[in-house]
């Protein structure tokens, strides 16, 4: 890219990518930040082509003669009316711009043989099709004199005033995005500033909007070094729909901090994206991200959540290693603080032989270490043995019989060590015999299912009564993750 930064009177955006996401709490000054950049860059029209889309977009998506007159009489009218949080007649202007986009596309079609000779390319496909991908119940079509909305169910024409606010919002935003790309000036640096484009959109629509932006950038990839889309948002689905793209970087705007450093989307975001991109996560059903070290732990907690029939409200997020877990914890803390006013997430690590050394919380992230070597160690607790229709004495007896029947087995020593252990190998690595324990007890369930079912059936009474499974997991962890006790911030 020709530009690595955008600088306003006070605002400073560093590390530009093609798509730049600016996140921050309400009142952090994101709108002022973008308008500051717009004002300064607009003064340098010989260098920049810049368009700003305000956060509150009023009106209906239909052409208006007064709007056309104002746009024709004063080239600065549209820009000035949008340099505020609430822009009246915004959507009427968007309808005018979309009509212009049609003309521009057809001119491009006529002058570009590779597009003109491709039967799969047309305005209906490349432009109307992209708008309609944002819609569910209606579609935008070319009528006899103008664009029209039609019901997908009945085929009837719908007045623009009668469509939902979300549908109207989606169409207007799509028109603005398409118009920007169709008016790119190859001799300038082209900047599209989208201020909270997710407003009034369902989470699914927010995610689709992200895909539309990526699709348009890919269409103009030959001009990508001269394009920067900068958007401010609170939307997790929008951010996560962009997360896999190498075109995307993210930065956080804080109150009275006017320099935002953008960084490319990371492996951490891609791992956490399924949680934040889930439309019903946290904000609606109180699911909390649960960062886990390995796939075994993930399967255990998935089973625990299913067994609890919704009582355990967690969304397991796989780190893959201890180092990655630390990176993901730090990333999650920063992201949560920009998305939610009241949030919580959890991280659970293996004990790995460490005893009585609790981890420090980093709110809104609560960090725990198992009070046993690893999650499979709880297999030898009474509640897990009960899931396998066994007791400790029964296991010792069956293990002795199995050892006698399999004298040459490589894992006899570890099994004998387990049956002779006074603490049931609580802080010893038993990974080699975890499935063997199930086999000895004639249990056909995978060990992860056994452990998950035992965790999923814990009750609050188990916190105060003697319960070996709670002890192995850690009383505070069970209290806060499974039961969300009063001391848990959520």
C-alpha positions as CSV (number, residue, x, y, z in Angstrom):
1,X,0.0,0.0,0.0
2,X,1.2,3.6,-0.7
3,X,-0.1,4.7,2.7
4,X,0.9,3.2,6.1
5,X,-1.0,5.8,8.1
6,X,-3.9,8.3,8.1
7,X,-3.6,11.4,10.2
8,X,-6.1,14.0,11.1
9,X,-5.9,17.1,13.3
10,X,-5.5,14.9,16.4
11,X,-6.4,11.4,15.2
12,X,-3.6,9.1,14.0
13,X,-4.2,5.7,12.5
14,X,-1.0,3.6,12.2
15,X,-0.3,0.3,10.4
16,X,-3.0,0.6,7.7
17,X,-4.2,-2.5,6.0
18,X,-6.9,-2.7,3.3
19,X,-9.7,-3.2,5.9
20,X,-9.1,-1.6,9.3
21,X,-11.3,-2.3,12.3
22,X,-11.4,0.2,15.1
23,X,-12.9,-1.1,18.3
24,X,-13.7,0.6,21.6
25,X,-16.2,1.2,24.3
26,X,-19.0,3.7,24.1
27,X,-17.7,7.2,24.6
28,X,-14.1,6.3,23.5
29,X,-14.4,8.8,20.7
30,X,-14.4,6.5,17.6
31,X,-16.8,8.7,15.7
32,X,-14.8,11.9,16.3
33,X,-11.7,10.0,15.4
34,X,-13.1,9.0,12.0
35,X,-14.6,12.4,11.3
36,X,-11.2,14.1,12.2
37,X,-9.5,11.9,9.6
38,X,-12.2,12.6,7.0
39,X,-11.9,16.4,7.5
40,X,-8.2,16.5,7.1
41,X,-7.9,14.1,4.2
42,X,-10.8,15.8,2.4
43,X,-8.7,19.0,2.3
44,X,-6.1,17.2,0.3
45,X,-8.4,16.2,-2.6
46,X,-5.4,16.0,-5.0
47,X,-4.1,13.1,-2.9
48,X,-7.2,11.4,-1.4
49,X,-10.6,10.3,-2.4
50,X,-12.5,9.9,0.9
51,X,-16.1,9.0,1.8
52,X,-17.5,9.0,5.3
53,X,-20.7,7.0,6.3
54,X,-22.3,8.3,9.5
55,X,-23.5,6.0,12.3
56,X,-27.2,7.0,12.5
57,X,-28.6,6.8,8.9
58,X,-32.2,8.1,8.6
59,X,-34.8,8.2,5.8
60,X,-36.0,5.6,3.3
61,X,-34.1,4.0,0.4
62,X,-36.0,5.9,-2.4
63,X,-34.9,8.7,-4.7
64,X,-35.9,12.1,-3.5
65,X,-35.9,15.2,-5.8
66,X,-34.9,17.6,-3.1
67,X,-31.9,15.4,-2.3
68,X,-30.9,15.3,-6.0
69,X,-31.2,19.1,-6.2
70,X,-29.1,19.6,-3.1
71,X,-26.4,17.2,-4.4
72,X,-26.4,18.9,-7.8
73,X,-26.3,22.4,-6.6
74,X,-23.6,21.9,-4.0
75,X,-20.9,19.2,-4.4
76,X,-20.1,19.5,-0.7
77,X,-23.8,19.2,0.5
78,X,-23.7,15.4,0.9
79,X,-20.4,15.4,2.8
80,X,-21.4,18.2,5.1
81,X,-24.8,16.6,6.0
82,X,-23.1,13.4,6.9
83,X,-20.4,14.9,9.1
84,X,-22.6,14.3,12.1
85,X,-23.7,11.3,14.1
86,X,-27.3,11.5,12.8
87,X,-27.7,12.1,9.1
88,X,-31.2,12.9,7.8
89,X,-32.1,11.7,4.3
90,X,-29.1,9.4,4.4
91,X,-30.9,6.5,2.7
92,X,-32.5,8.7,0.0
93,X,-28.9,9.9,-0.9
94,X,-27.8,6.2,-0.9
95,X,-30.5,5.4,-3.4
96,X,-29.3,8.2,-5.7
97,X,-25.7,6.9,-5.4
98,X,-26.8,3.4,-6.2
99,X,-28.3,4.7,-9.4
100,X,-25.0,6.4,-10.2
101,X,-23.2,3.1,-9.4
102,X,-25.4,1.4,-12.0
103,X,-24.3,3.9,-14.7
104,X,-20.6,3.6,-13.6
105,X,-20.7,-0.2,-13.7
106,X,-22.3,-0.2,-17.2
107,X,-19.6,2.2,-18.4
108,X,-16.9,-0.1,-17.0
109,X,-18.6,-3.1,-18.6
110,X,-18.6,-1.3,-22.0
111,X,-14.9,-0.4,-21.7
112,X,-13.6,-3.6,-20.2
113,X,-13.6,-6.5,-22.8
114,X,-12.8,-9.2,-20.2
115,X,-15.9,-8.3,-18.2
116,X,-18.1,-7.7,-21.3
117,X,-17.2,-11.0,-22.8
118,X,-17.9,-13.0,-19.6
119,X,-21.6,-14.1,-19.7
120,X,-21.5,-14.6,-15.9
121,X,-20.9,-10.9,-15.3
122,X,-23.6,-8.3,-15.3
123,X,-24.9,-5.5,-13.0
124,X,-27.7,-7.8,-11.8
125,X,-25.0,-10.4,-10.7
126,X,-22.1,-8.2,-9.6
127,X,-24.1,-5.5,-7.9
128,X,-27.8,-6.3,-7.2
129,X,-26.7,-9.9,-6.3
130,X,-24.4,-8.6,-3.6
131,X,-27.1,-6.4,-2.1
132,X,-29.6,-9.2,-2.1
133,X,-27.2,-11.5,-0.3
134,X,-27.8,-9.3,2.7
135,X,-31.6,-9.8,2.5
136,X,-33.8,-12.6,3.6
137,X,-37.4,-11.8,3.0
138,X,-37.2,-9.3,0.2
139,X,-35.0,-8.6,-2.9
140,X,-34.0,-5.5,-4.7
141,X,-34.8,-5.7,-8.4
142,X,-34.6,-3.4,-11.5
143,X,-38.1,-2.1,-12.2
144,X,-39.4,-0.3,-15.2
145,X,-38.3,3.1,-14.0
146,X,-36.3,2.6,-10.8
147,X,-35.1,-0.1,-8.4
148,X,-37.9,-1.8,-6.5
149,X,-38.3,-4.0,-3.4
150,X,-40.2,-7.2,-3.9
151,X,-41.4,-9.8,-1.5
152,X,-39.8,-13.2,-2.0
153,X,-42.9,-14.9,-0.7
154,X,-45.6,-13.2,-2.7
155,X,-43.6,-11.4,-5.5
156,X,-45.5,-8.2,-4.7
157,X,-43.8,-4.8,-4.9
158,X,-43.1,-3.3,-1.5
159,X,-42.9,0.5,-0.8
160,X,-39.4,1.4,0.6
161,X,-41.1,3.0,3.6
162,X,-42.7,-0.4,4.4
163,X,-39.5,-2.6,4.6
164,X,-37.9,-3.1,8.0
165,X,-35.3,-0.7,9.4
166,X,-32.7,-3.5,9.3
167,X,-33.4,-4.3,5.7
168,X,-33.4,-0.6,4.8
169,X,-30.1,-0.2,6.7
170,X,-28.5,-3.1,4.9
171,X,-29.4,-1.9,1.4
172,X,-28.2,1.6,2.1
173,X,-24.9,0.4,3.5
174,X,-24.4,-1.9,0.5
175,X,-25.2,0.9,-1.9
176,X,-22.6,3.1,-0.2
177,X,-19.9,0.4,-0.2
178,X,-20.6,-0.5,-3.9
179,X,-20.6,3.2,-4.9
180,X,-17.2,3.7,-3.2
181,X,-15.6,0.9,-5.0
182,X,-17.1,1.8,-8.3
183,X,-15.8,5.4,-8.0
184,X,-12.2,4.5,-6.9
185,X,-9.7,7.0,-8.4
186,X,-6.5,5.1,-9.4
187,X,-4.5,8.3,-9.1
188,X,-5.4,8.8,-5.4
189,X,-5.4,7.0,-2.1
190,X,-9.0,5.9,-1.6
191,X,-10.5,5.8,1.9
192,X,-13.9,4.6,3.0
193,X,-14.8,5.5,6.6
194,X,-17.7,3.4,8.0
195,X,-18.9,4.6,11.4
196,X,-20.6,1.7,13.2
197,X,-22.1,0.0,10.1
198,X,-23.6,-2.7,12.3
199,X,-26.2,-0.4,13.8
200,X,-29.8,-1.8,13.5
201,X,-28.5,-5.0,11.8
202,X,-29.2,-8.5,13.1
203,X,-25.9,-10.4,13.9
204,X,-26.2,-12.5,10.9
205,X,-26.5,-9.4,8.7
206,X,-23.5,-7.9,10.4
207,X,-21.5,-11.0,9.4
208,X,-22.7,-10.9,5.8
209,X,-21.8,-7.2,5.6
210,X,-18.2,-8.1,6.4
211,X,-18.2,-10.7,3.6
212,X,-19.5,-8.1,1.2
213,X,-16.6,-5.7,2.0
214,X,-14.1,-8.5,1.5
215,X,-15.8,-9.5,-1.8
216,X,-15.6,-5.9,-3.2
217,X,-12.0,-5.6,-2.2
218,X,-11.2,-8.8,-4.0
219,X,-13.0,-7.6,-7.1
220,X,-10.7,-4.5,-7.1
221,X,-7.6,-6.3,-5.9
222,X,-5.5,-4.8,-8.7
223,X,-6.1,-1.4,-7.1
224,X,-5.8,-2.7,-3.5
225,X,-2.6,-0.8,-2.7
226,X,-4.6,2.4,-3.0
227,X,-7.6,1.3,-0.9
228,X,-8.3,1.5,2.8
229,X,-11.6,0.8,4.4
230,X,-11.7,1.9,8.0
231,X,-14.7,0.9,10.2
232,X,-15.5,1.5,13.8
233,X,-17.7,-1.2,15.4
234,X,-18.9,-2.9,18.6
235,X,-20.0,-5.9,16.5
236,X,-18.4,-9.3,17.3
237,X,-20.1,-11.0,14.3
238,X,-18.8,-8.3,12.0
239,X,-15.3,-8.5,13.3
240,X,-15.3,-12.3,13.2
241,X,-16.6,-12.4,9.7
242,X,-13.5,-10.5,8.7
243,X,-11.1,-12.4,10.9
244,X,-9.8,-14.9,8.4
245,X,-8.9,-12.3,5.8
246,X,-5.3,-11.2,5.4
247,X,-6.7,-7.8,4.3
248,X,-7.8,-7.1,7.8
249,X,-6.1,-5.4,10.8
250,X,-7.6,-4.4,14.2
251,X,-6.9,-1.6,16.6
252,X,-8.5,-0.4,19.9
253,X,-9.5,3.2,20.5
254,X,-9.5,4.3,24.1
255,X,-10.8,7.5,25.7
256,X,-8.5,10.5,25.1
257,X,-6.0,8.3,23.3
258,X,-5.9,9.5,19.7
259,X,-3.3,7.2,18.2
260,X,-4.7,3.8,17.1
261,X,-2.1,1.2,16.1
262,X,-3.5,-1.5,13.8
263,X,-2.3,-5.1,13.9
264,X,-3.1,-7.8,11.4
265,X,-5.8,-10.3,12.5
266,X,-4.0,-13.1,14.5
267,X,-4.3,-16.8,15.2
268,X,-5.7,-15.7,18.6
269,X,-8.6,-13.9,16.9
270,X,-9.3,-16.9,14.6
271,X,-9.4,-19.2,17.6
272,X,-11.8,-17.0,19.6
273,X,-13.9,-15.9,16.6
274,X,-16.3,-18.9,16.8
275,X,-17.3,-17.7,20.3
276,X,-17.6,-14.0,19.5
277,X,-19.2,-14.6,16.1
278,X,-21.9,-16.8,17.6
279,X,-25.0,-14.5,17.6
280,X,-26.3,-15.8,20.9
281,X,-23.0,-15.8,22.8
282,X,-22.7,-14.0,26.1
283,X,-25.0,-11.1,25.4
284,X,-28.1,-13.2,25.1
285,X,-27.7,-16.6,26.7
286,X,-24.7,-15.8,29.0
287,X,-22.3,-18.3,27.4
288,X,-18.8,-17.5,28.5
289,X,-15.6,-18.3,26.7
290,X,-13.7,-21.1,28.3
291,X,-10.1,-21.3,27.1
292,X,-8.7,-24.8,27.3
293,X,-5.3,-26.2,26.7
294,X,-6.1,-29.3,24.5
295,X,-8.7,-31.1,22.4
296,X,-9.3,-33.6,25.2
297,X,-10.4,-30.8,27.6
298,X,-12.5,-29.3,24.8
299,X,-14.4,-32.6,24.4
300,X,-14.9,-33.0,28.1
301,X,-16.4,-29.6,28.6
302,X,-18.6,-29.9,25.5
303,X,-20.0,-33.1,27.0
304,X,-20.4,-31.5,30.4
305,X,-22.4,-28.6,28.8
306,X,-24.7,-31.1,27.0
307,X,-25.2,-33.3,30.1
308,X,-26.1,-30.3,32.2
309,X,-28.9,-29.4,29.7
310,X,-27.8,-25.8,29.5
311,X,-27.0,-25.2,33.1
312,X,-23.3,-25.0,32.4
313,X,-23.0,-22.0,30.1
314,X,-19.6,-22.1,28.5
315,X,-18.3,-22.0,25.0
316,X,-15.0,-24.1,24.9
317,X,-12.2,-22.3,23.0
318,X,-9.2,-24.5,22.1
319,X,-5.7,-23.0,22.6
320,X,-3.7,-26.0,21.7
321,X,-0.7,-25.5,24.0
322,X,0.3,-23.7,27.2
323,X,2.0,-20.9,25.3
324,X,-0.9,-20.4,23.0
325,X,-3.2,-20.4,26.0
326,X,-1.3,-17.5,27.5
327,X,-1.4,-15.5,24.2
328,X,-5.2,-16.3,23.9
329,X,-5.8,-15.2,27.5
330,X,-4.2,-11.8,26.9
331,X,-6.0,-11.3,23.6
332,X,-9.3,-12.3,25.1
333,X,-9.0,-9.8,28.0
334,X,-8.4,-6.9,25.5
335,X,-11.2,-7.9,23.2
336,X,-13.8,-8.5,25.9
337,X,-13.2,-5.1,27.4
338,X,-14.0,-3.4,24.0
339,X,-17.2,-5.5,23.4
340,X,-19.1,-5.8,26.6
341,X,-19.8,-3.5,29.6
342,X,-20.1,-6.5,31.9
343,X,-18.3,-9.6,30.7
344,X,-16.6,-12.7,32.0
345,X,-14.4,-15.5,30.5
346,X,-12.6,-18.4,31.9
347,X,-9.3,-20.2,31.3
348,X,-8.5,-23.7,32.8
349,X,-5.0,-25.2,32.7
350,X,-3.7,-28.6,33.6
351,X,-2.2,-29.0,37.1
352,X,1.0,-30.6,35.6
353,X,2.1,-31.6,39.1
354,X,1.9,-28.1,40.5
355,X,0.2,-28.1,43.9
356,X,-1.3,-25.1,45.8
357,X,-0.2,-22.4,43.4
358,X,-3.4,-20.8,42.2
359,X,-3.2,-18.6,39.1
360,X,-4.0,-14.9,39.3
361,X,-7.2,-13.7,37.6
362,X,-7.0,-11.0,35.0
363,X,-10.5,-9.7,35.0
364,X,-12.7,-10.1,33.1
365,X,-10.8,-13.3,32.6
366,X,-10.8,-15.8,35.5
367,X,-7.9,-18.2,35.4
368,X,-7.7,-21.6,37.1
369,X,-5.4,-24.5,37.4
370,X,-6.8,-28.0,37.9
371,X,-6.1,-29.4,41.3
372,X,-4.9,-32.6,39.7
373,X,-2.3,-33.4,37.0
374,X,-4.7,-33.3,34.0
375,X,-8.4,-33.6,33.3
376,X,-8.1,-37.4,32.8
377,X,-7.0,-37.8,36.4
378,X,-10.5,-37.2,37.6
379,X,-11.5,-40.6,36.0
380,X,-10.4,-42.2,39.2
381,X,-12.7,-40.1,41.4
382,X,-15.8,-41.6,42.9
383,X,-18.3,-39.6,40.7
384,X,-16.5,-40.7,37.5
385,X,-16.3,-44.3,38.6
386,X,-20.1,-44.1,39.4
387,X,-20.7,-43.0,35.8
388,X,-19.0,-46.3,34.8
389,X,-21.2,-48.2,37.3
390,X,-18.2,-48.9,39.6
391,X,-16.7,-48.0,42.9
392,X,-13.1,-47.7,43.9
393,X,-13.0,-51.1,45.5
394,X,-14.7,-52.5,42.5
395,X,-12.1,-50.9,40.2
396,X,-9.2,-52.3,42.3
397,X,-10.7,-55.8,42.1
398,X,-11.3,-55.6,38.4
399,X,-7.9,-54.2,37.7
400,X,-6.2,-57.1,39.6
401,X,-8.2,-59.5,37.5
402,X,-7.3,-57.7,34.3
403,X,-3.6,-57.7,35.2
404,X,-3.6,-61.4,35.9
405,X,-5.2,-62.0,32.5
406,X,-2.8,-59.8,30.7
407,X,0.6,-60.4,32.3
408,X,2.6,-59.0,29.3
409,X,0.8,-55.7,28.8
410,X,3.0,-52.6,28.7
411,X,0.8,-50.6,31.1
412,X,0.6,-53.1,33.9
413,X,3.0,-51.1,36.0
414,X,1.0,-47.9,35.8
415,X,-2.2,-49.7,36.5
416,X,-0.7,-51.3,39.6
417,X,0.6,-48.0,40.7
418,X,-3.0,-46.6,40.4
419,X,-4.6,-49.3,42.5
420,X,-1.9,-48.9,45.2
421,X,-2.0,-45.1,45.3
422,X,-3.3,-43.4,48.4
423,X,-4.4,-40.3,46.5
424,X,-5.5,-42.1,43.2
425,X,-2.5,-40.7,41.3
426,X,-4.0,-37.2,41.7
427,X,-0.8,-35.4,40.7
428,X,0.7,-38.1,38.5
429,X,0.5,-38.3,34.7
430,X,-1.9,-41.1,33.8
431,X,-2.5,-40.3,30.1
432,X,-1.3,-43.8,29.0
433,X,-4.0,-45.6,31.0
434,X,-6.9,-43.3,30.7
435,X,-8.8,-45.4,28.2
436,X,-7.6,-48.6,29.8
437,X,-9.4,-47.6,33.0
438,X,-12.6,-47.6,31.1
439,X,-11.8,-50.9,29.4
440,X,-11.0,-52.6,32.8
441,X,-14.5,-51.6,34.0
442,X,-16.1,-52.8,30.7
443,X,-17.3,-49.2,30.0
444,X,-17.8,-48.6,26.3
445,X,-17.9,-44.8,26.6
446,X,-14.9,-42.8,25.7
447,X,-13.1,-41.5,28.8
448,X,-13.9,-37.8,27.8
449,X,-17.7,-38.7,27.8
450,X,-17.4,-40.3,31.3
451,X,-15.7,-37.2,32.7
452,X,-18.0,-34.8,31.0
453,X,-21.1,-36.6,32.2
454,X,-19.7,-36.6,35.8
455,X,-19.0,-32.9,35.6
456,X,-22.4,-32.1,34.0
457,X,-24.3,-33.8,36.9
458,X,-22.6,-31.9,39.7
459,X,-25.0,-30.0,42.0
460,X,-24.5,-27.1,44.3
461,X,-24.7,-29.5,47.3
462,X,-21.4,-31.0,46.0
463,X,-19.7,-27.7,46.9
464,X,-20.4,-28.1,50.6
465,X,-20.4,-31.9,50.9
466,X,-17.3,-34.0,50.5
467,X,-16.9,-34.6,46.7
468,X,-13.7,-35.9,45.2
469,X,-14.5,-34.7,41.7
470,X,-14.9,-31.1,43.0
471,X,-11.6,-31.4,44.9
472,X,-9.7,-32.6,41.9
473,X,-11.2,-29.8,39.7
474,X,-10.9,-27.1,42.3
475,X,-13.7,-25.8,44.5
476,X,-13.5,-22.2,43.3
477,X,-13.3,-23.2,39.7
478,X,-16.4,-25.4,40.0
479,X,-18.2,-22.7,41.9
480,X,-17.6,-20.0,39.4
481,X,-17.6,-21.8,36.1
482,X,-20.3,-24.3,36.7
483,X,-22.6,-22.5,39.1
484,X,-21.6,-18.8,38.6
485,X,-21.6,-18.1,42.3
486,X,-22.0,-14.6,43.7
487,X,-18.3,-13.9,43.7
488,X,-18.1,-14.5,39.9
489,X,-18.4,-11.1,38.2
490,X,-21.0,-12.2,35.6
